[in-house]
Amino acid sequence: MDKMKKIGLLGAAALIGAGLAALSEERIREFVKEKVEAGKLSKEEGKILVEDLISETKKQRLNLEKNIIEKLHSSIKMADQELAELADRIDEVKIEELEAELERMKSLRKADK
């Protein structure tokens, strides 16, 4: 897999994580706002809760991104190894075919003599 595709996959994983975090932050703010408006939390408690929940969400997002990137790296490494093995096997088959063709040509040359 070429480097541009690898970078593209990693970038996509990061964007997905960032999008999830933004969505989560918005939902957290809405949820806490509803609780403050309903009188279940004071504004100060709501502010602290929002900060704590957003901080925890960011930590979880970073861990998720790290895990995704590690899995992508592992998958890419395995794919690269498999491609290298396939290329080696193709080379071996080509060599065997060429050797067989050479032997066939030698046999024809001997038969012509």
N, C-alpha and C positions, 0 to 999 in steps of 0.2 A: 504494500500500500504506500503510495507516495506521501511525502511530507505534507502537502497541501490538504489532502484528504484527512490526514491525522489531525492537523490543526483545525480543520473544519468541524470534525467530530467533537474535539475538546471545546471549541468555541460554542458549539450548539449546547453542550452539556452545561456550560457556565451560564449561557443565556436562559436556559430552562430554570436553573437554580435561582437566578436573579428574578425571573418572572414570578416564580412561586413565592419568593420572599416578599416581593412588592404586593402580591395579592394577599398574602398573610397579614402584612402590616395594615393594609386597608381594612381587612376584616376585624383585626384586633381593635383598631381605633373605633370602628363602628360599634362593635360589641361593648367596649368600655363606655363609649358615649351613651349608649342606650341605658347602661347600668347607672351612670351618673344622672341622666335625665329622669330615671325611675326612682332616684333617691336611694339606691342600694349602695352607692359609693359616693364619697365626697370627691370634689374635683382633684384635690391633692392625691387621694388614694387612687383615683383613676389614672392620673399622670404617672404615678409610680408603677402601677400595674401595667400600663402601656409600655413603659420603658423596660420593665422586667420581661414581659412577654416578647417584645421585639428583640431584645438581647438574646433570649433563649432561642427564638426562631432563627436568628442570624447564626448562632452557634450550630444549630441543627442543619441549616442550609449549607454551611461550610463543611460540616462532616459529610453531608450527602454529596456535595460536589467533589470532595476529596475521594469518596468511595467510587463515584462514577468515573472520575478520571483514572483512578487506579485500575478499575475494571476495564476501561477502554485501553489503557496502556498494555494491560495483560493480554487482552484480546488481539490487539494490533501486533504485539510481540509474537503471539502464537501463530497468527496469520502469516506474518513475515517468515517464521521458521518453516511453516508448512509450504509456503511458496518456494522457499529455497530448496526444501527437500524435493518438491515436485520438479523444479528446474534441474536438479541433479539427476533425478530419475529419468527425465526426458533426455538429458544428455547421454545417459547410459544406454537408453533404448536406441538413440540415434547412432551411437558408436557400434552397438551390436548390429544394427541394420547395415551400416557401412561395411563392417567386417564381413557380414554375410554376403553382401553384394561383391566385395573384393574377392571372396572365395569363389563365388559363382563365375566371376569374370576370369579368374585363374583357371577354373575348370573348363570354361569354354575355350580359352587359349590353348590348353593342353589337348583338348579334343580336336582342335583345328590342326595341330602339328602332326 
